[in-house]
């Protein structure tokens, strides 16, 4: 394929007439379909380097053609075009958030994990985001910039879907709200989404941190400089992930078989699991997030507290009175919360079809976050745009090929034909998809999540 770049402000793709085969588009000035305010000036887009052909990851079929590039903000991206394209572009917002500089390897890993998308006939485009850390709006702008590059240099899709996975669910939903006026996305798919909004999604991680410190007292150690736990770590701390893992293991014995743990290790671990409502396997990652990612959040907030636990009543230990009297308590700073919520909270103002899927026993993103997101959509008057589905799985990062094919096909049909699916329709679609994509289907059509407050201790806000 030749990549066509006009010398002028190149932004218009020839329309693909309904019923025609998807094709490479020639670009002319004046494309009103690109919301340039979302991605910078038209000069900025015209100056973007064109993507180049690149070998696809081994998980991707040989018939798929891959392109890669790096946008003018520094984000890496990869595009996968199936030989038999159905005309639908899936813009993938990955989870995390990751800390550190962007890498091409991360995007290639995403494509490998989500190779089912091009295998099912959808074009896939994913970005590394140009900065690490918890910057939701910035990541949404990177996603929108990638859409513009796809339109300019690859093809004009009939339908564009934004897919957010995990923290990427926050990114995709935020992008759909932010750029709603131009309706760049025809539909939004949120899977295993961290979509409770802003501080609500991470309050339980502050809980994990204060309960852990009450029990273990080694993060920080008494001999180390003391600091408020909401900041994760001081800016100049040299603590590594390996050292944190060593401390956690020393206190909780996670590397040992349960029978070989000391009575004190067993008691401490049981307390964290029962009070914070996380599985044993998630404890190290939750504490790492509440350490290194919390430091990123605190830095962006000007070292003011985004998270608080005043008024939170912790239950499930051997001595709840002593626990609640002994844990550290912090009040959130109103200005820091306001700034963080502007970046990461959701309003529910999404005026296109939104389909979600969440494993009921997701060990990372609580399924109850879906209840909070549903409330936001209803309060915004867009409940009719939302269908939520649930699966009886205990995973977070990837459920099954047939599951995602069913979701994509249901959302595409809803967008194109106006037939809003029910959870039962999606479950049936998963069973049908198994004929071509042998894998599991565990949808539970009648499931309804409880309120987030039943999982995470409520507190003063």
N, C-alpha and C positions, 0 to 999 in steps of 0.2 A: 504494500500500500504506500502511496506517496502522501506525504504530509504537506498540506497546502497552507502557506502563510502569506497573507496579503500584505503589501507594503504599507497600506493605510491602516486605519483603526479596524482591525479585522475581527468581527464578532458575529456575523450573521451566518447561520447555516441554512442551506436550502431545506425547506420542510420536507419531511418524509410523508408522502400522501398515504393515508390509511389504506392498507391493503398492499402497498408496494413492499418490496424486499428492503430491509435495512441496507443502507449503503454509505460509503464515505461521502462527506458533504463538502461542498465548496463554500468558502466563507466570504461574505461581502460586508461592507460597512453598515452600521446601524441596527444591529440585532437587539431588539427590545426585550428578548427573552433572557438576556444576561443582566442580573441586577448588579451593575458595576459598583454600586455603593457597598456591596457586600465584599468585594474583592479588590477594591482600589479603582484607579482610573482606567479608562480604556487604553491609555498608553502603557500602563503597567501590564495589562493582559497581552497587548501586542508584543511586549518585550520578553514575554515568557519563552524560554527555550523550548523547542519542540521535543516531545518524547522520542526515544530511540528504541529500536527493536532490541530485545534481550531474551535470553533463554528463560523459559518458564521453570518454576520449581518442579521437581520430579513428580510431585503429587498431582500435577495438572496434566490432563490429556495432551498428547502430542499434537492434536488437531487445533489446540488453542494457541493463539498468537499473543505474546506478551510484549508490552512496551514499558519503559521506565523513564523517569526523569527526576529533576529536582526543581521545585518552583522558586520564584524570586525571593521568597521568604526563608528558604532553606529546607523546606519539607520534601522528603523523598516520596515518590509515589510509584505505583505499579498498576498497569491496566491489563486486563486479560479479556481478549475478544474470542469467543467461540466461533468455530467455522460456520455453524448453523445458528446464527444469532436470532433471538426472538424479538429483538427491538427494544428490550428493557435494559436500562442501566441500573446497576445496584452500586451506590456509593457507600463504602464500608467505613464506619467510624469504629476504630478499635478500642479495646478496653485498657485498663491500667488504673490510673494514669502512670506512665513510666517516668522515671526521673533521669536526668542526663540528656545529652544531645541526641537528635534524631539519627536513626540509622536505616539504611536500605534493607538490612537483614530483617528488621522488625516487620516491614511490609511484606517481604517475601514469606516470612513465617505466617502472617495473616492469610495470604493467598493460599498457602499450603493447607492451612486449617479449613479454609472456606472454599476449597477447590470444588465443592459441590455446586457452587453458584455457576461457574462457567460450564461445568459438566451438565448442568440442567438447561443450558442454552442462554443464560443471562450474561451480559457483560458485567465485569467486576472491576471496580477502581477503588484503591485504598491508599491512604496517606499516612505518613509517619507522624504528622503534625510537625510544625517547625520548632516547637519548644516542648521540653518535658515538663512534668508537673501538672498541678491542678489549675488549668487555664481553659475553661470550658468554651467561652466565647471565641477565644483564639483558635481552638481546635475546630470549631464550627466554621470559622472563616477559611481555614485550610481546606476543609471539606468542600466548601462552596467554590474555592479557587480551583480545586481539582475538577469540579463539574465544568467550569468554564474552559479548562484546558481540553477536556474530553470533547466538548462541543466544537471547539475551534480546530482541533487537530486530528480527531478520530472519526466521529460520526454524530448525527443528530438522532437521539433515541426517540422512539414513540412515547415511552414512559420512563420516568426517572423515580427510583425508590431510594430513600435514605435508610440504611440499615445500621443501627447502633447496637453493639454488643457490650454488655457489662457497663463500665464507665462510659463507653461509647454511646450507650443508650441516652445518657445525660447530654452528650455532645450532639447527637442526631436530633433529639427532641428540642434542644436549645436552638439549633440551627433552623429547624422548621418554624419555631416561634419568631426568631430574629428576622428571618428573610421571608416572612409570611406574605408580605405585600406583593412580592413578585412570584409567589408560588413556584419556586424552582423545583420542588419535589411534589410528585403526584401522590405519593403515599409514603408512610413511615413504618418501618418494622423495627421493633425494640425487643431484643432477646436477652434474657438474664439481666435486665436493665437495672442500673443504679439510678432509679428515677423517683426517689422520694424527695429529692430536691435539697440542695444546699446542705446546711448543717444536719438536717434530719437523717441523711444517709449515713453519717459517720459518728453520730452520737454514741453508738454502742462501742465504738473503738476507743473513745475516751473512757468509757466504762471499763473496758478490758484493761486499759492501762492503769487506772487508779486501783482497781481490784487486784491486779497482778502486783503492783508495788506494795500494797497493803500486806499481801501474803508473802512476797518474796524479798522485798527491800533491796534488790540488787540492780535496779534500773531507774535512777542511778544508785550506785553503792553509797553507803554512808561516808566513805573516804573521798568521794568525788564531789565536785561542785553541785549544789542542789539547784533545781530550776522547776518552774511550774510545768506539769506534765502535758498541759494543752499545747505547748510549743513543740512537742516531739523530741527535739534535741536542741541544744544551743547551737548557734551558727558555727562556732569554732570547735565543736566536738569532733573527735577523731574516731568515735565508735563505729565499728564496721558491722555489717550484717552477720558475718561469721561469729564475731564476739557476742552480739546480741543472742544469736542462736545458742551459743555455748552457755550463756547465763540462764536462758529460759530452760534449757535442758537440765542444767544443774539444779534448778529449783523444782521443776515439774517432772523430770525423768521421762520426757517424751520419746527419747531414743531407746528406752528399755521396754521389754515386754511388761504388760500391766502387772504380772505376778512378781516381777523383780523390783518394782518401785517401792520406795520406803513408804511407811504409813503417812508421813507428812507430805511426801510428793503426791501420793494418791489423794489426800484430802485437799491439797491446794488445787490440783487439776480439776477435781470434781467441783470445787467451789466456782472456779472460773466458768466451767461448762454450764453449770446450773444457773448461775447468776446472770451471765452475759448471753446465754442461749446460743452458744456456738459449739460446733463439734470439736473434739480433741484435735483432729487433723488441721483445723483452721487456726488454732491458737497461735502458732509461730507467725503465720502470715498476718494475722490481725494485729499482733504486737509490732511487727515490722512496719506495717502501714501506719500505726499510731505513733511510730517513731520517726521514720524517714520522710514519709509523705506529709505527716503533720508538720514537720519542720518546713517543708515547702509551702504549705498553707499559711503557717505563721509568718514566714518571710514575706509573702505576698500581702499579708494583712498588716504589715508594719510592726510585726512582733506584738500584736495585740490578740487577745483571745477570741477566736471564732466559736469555740466550743465551751459549754458550761455543764455542770451537773448539780447545781444548787437545787435542792428539792427532789432530786432523784432518790427513790427508795429502792434499795437493792435487796432482793429476796432470793432465797434458795441455798444459803450457806448453812453451816452448822450453828452459827450464832449471828443472826441478822442484825441484832442490836449492836453488837460489837463491831461488825463490819461497817454499818452505816455511820457509827460514831468515829471509826478509824480511818476511813478513806479520805483522801484529799478532796477538797471541794473548790470549784472554780466558777466564777461568774463570767459569762460571755460578755464581751465588749460590744455595745449596740452598734457602734460605727463599723467595727470589724465584721459583725454579722451582716449588716446592711450591704457592705461592699462585697462580701463573699456571696450573698444570695443574689445580688445583681449579676454576678458571673455564673453561678451554678444552680440557682433555684429555677423552678419551672412554673409557668402560669397556666398551662393548659390551653393556651390560645393557638391551637393547631387546627386549621380549617381544611384539612385533607384527611383521608382515611388513615387511621393508626391501628396497627395490629401488634399485639404484644404476646410473648410467650415466656413463661417462667417455670422452672422446675420447682415443685412444691418444697422439696428438701434441698434447695440450693444452699451450699455451705458457705457461700461468700456474700451474695446479695440476697438479703432476706426476701422471701416471697411476699411478705406483708408490704413491701415497698409499692407493690402494684395497687394495693388499696389506696394508698396515699396519692398515687398518680391518677387513679380513677376519680378521686375526690376533686383534684385540680381540674380535670377535664370537665366534670359536671359543673363545678363552680363557674367555669368560663363559658358555659353554654354549649360545649362541644361533646357532650356525652354520646351523641349519635354518631360521632366520628371514631369511636373507640370500640374495639373488640379485644378482650383479654382472654388468653388461653393458658392452660396450665398442664404440666406433665408430671407424672409420678416418677421423677428421677432425682438422683442425689448428686448431680453434677452442676458445674457452673459454666465452664468454658465452651463445651460443645455437647449437644445432646445426641442427635443422629441425623444422617443424611436425609432420610425420608421426612423427618420432622421439619427441616428447613425448606425442603422442596414444597411440602404442603403449605407452609406459611407464605412463601414467595408466590406460589400459584394462586392462593386464596386472595392475597393482597392485590395481585395484578388483575384478577377477575373483578374484584371490587372496584378498582380504579377505572378499568376499561369498560366494563359492562354495567357497573352500578349495582351489582348483586352483593350486598353486604353479607359476609359469612357469619354463621353462628359457630361457637366452639365445637359443636358436633360436626359441622361441615368440615372444619379444619381437621378434626380427628379422622373423619372418613377419607379426606384427601391424603392423609398420612398413610393409611392402609393401602390406598390405591398406588401411592408413590413407591411402596415396597416392591411392586412388580418390576420396577426398573432400578431401584436403589435399595437393595436388600439391607435393612437395618431395622432398628426398633421403633415402635410407636407406643407411647405411654400417655397419651392425652387423657385428661379427666375433665370432660365437658361441663360437669355440674359443680366443679370446685369454685369456692369463693374465698379469697384470703381474709384473714382477720385484720383488725386495725393494727397499724404499726405499734401503737402504744401497748398492745398486749405482748409484744416481743421486746420492745426497748423501753426501759423505765422512763416515764414522763418526767418533766422537770420544768423549772421556771424558765420563761423565755422573755 
